Amino acid sequence: MSDGTPDMASSTDRPATAARLRNLGTRLLSLAAIHSDRLVNEELARVGARKWHYAVLATLDEFGPASQSELSRRTGIHRSDMVAVINELADQGRVERSPNPADRRQNIIAVTEQGHRLILELDSLLAEVENVVLAPLNPSEREELTRLLAALVDHHGRSM
């Protein structure tokens, strides 16, 4: 509560929370992120995907074929982890590797038609999760929250 008094929850509601906890933005952000992350991971796992799969496929879909190092920079996925992600997606037929004509030591990763179909499925699935997580907010509040979160992420230098 904004007046500094603890929440006075009824016996049918959640337990009362100390005002200093209820008004601590970093705590609230963490709790919301934990809930959101759990739902995203569960729904992606239901269709055999992971967040890193989505990040790679979305990046390839938007920017086109790229080297593994470029994908690493654009997604924020560490290079050593990127190899495993690309291997998983390639084994599933969602991306393909081809030698870079400019540097034969490097592979270029491209999304396949199967990968395009998956990204569309994941876009829909994640939109549903976002609707669940952000259910209490109206459309303008959702836009404002997204804008504020992007400002925090940009300020702290984390790749989106």
N, C-alpha and C positions, 0 to 999 in steps of 0.2 A: 504494500500500500504506500502511497506517496506521502501520507501524513506521518510516517515513521512508526505507526503502530503495527503490531504483528497482524498477520491475516487471522481473521476469526472464522475459521472453517466450521461448518456444521458437521454433525456426526456422519452425514451422508457424503460429505465432500472429502477432498484430500486433507491430510493433517495440516494444521497451521504451520506456516513457515516464518521464521524470524524476518523482520522487516529488512535488516541489513543484508540478508541473503536474497530476499525477494527483489531488492533494488540494486543488486550488484550485477551490472551489465555483463561483465566477463563471465560470471557464473551462469547467467541466463543463456548467454551465447553458447557456452560449453554444453549445457544441458540440451538445448535445442539441436546443436550439432550432433551430439551423441544419438539422440532420437532419430534425426534425419539420416545419419550415416547407417544406423541399424536397418532402417526401412529400405534404403537404397540397396545396401548389400544383400538383404533378403530377397528383394524383387529381382535383382540382377542374377543372383544365384539360381533362382527359380527357372530362368531361361538359359542357364549355363554360361553366364557372362560375369565379368568383374568391372569395377570402376575404371581400371587401367585399359581394359579392352575398349570401353566407351570413349575414353580420352583419345586413344590412338585413332580409332575409326572416325570420330568426329573431326579430328585434326586433319586426317587424310581427306575426308569428304569435303572439308571447307577449303583447304589449301592445295590439295592435289598431292601427287607422289613426293616422297621426301626420304632423305637418308635417315638412318636410325639416330644419328647424333642430332639432326634437325628435329626429329620427333621428340627426342629427349628434352631439348631446349624448349620447344613449344608446349609440351605437356607438363613439364616439371618432374617427369619420371626419370630417376637416375639411370644412366647409361647401362649399368650392369643389370638392372631390372628390366630395362627396355628389351634386351635380348630375349629374355624369357617371355615377355608379353608378345613380341613379334613371333616367336616360335609357336606359342599357343594359337595365335590367330592364323598363322600359316598352316599349322596342322589341321585347323578347322576349315581351311579353304576361304578364310575371310580376307586375307591379304596375300600378296605374292611379292617375292623378292626378285630383283633382276640387277645385274651388274650395272654400276654407274658408268656410262660411256666416257665421262670425263676423268674418272678415277676408279679403275678396275678393282681396287682394294675395298671399295665401298659398295654397299647394296642400296638400291632404291626400293622403297616399300610403296606399294600401291594397293588400294582397296579393290577387291574383286566384286563381282555382281552379288555374290552371296554376302559379302561384307556390307554392301549398300543396303541390302534387304534387312540385315541385322541392325544397322544403325537406325533405320526407320522404325523398327520394332522397339529398339531401346529408347528412342526419342519419345515414343508414345508411352512406354512403360514409366519412364522417368517423369513425364508430365503428370501421370496419374499419381505417382508418389509425391510430387511437389504439391498437387492439389490436396492430398491428405495432410501433409506437413503444414501447409499454409492455410488450411481450412478456415481458421478464425479470422483471417485477414481479407478485406475487400480488395478488388483489383488495384486501386491506387496505393493501398498500404503495401501490397505485394511488390509493386514497382519501386516504392520508396525503400523497402527493406532490401531489395536486390541492389539498388543504387548505393545504399549505405554499406552493405557487405562488400561490394566491389571496391568502394573507397578504402575500406579497411585492408582488403587484400592487396590493392595497389600500393597503399602506403607502406605496408610491411614487406613489399617486394616479392611476393609469392606469385608465381606464374599461375594463371587460371587456365 
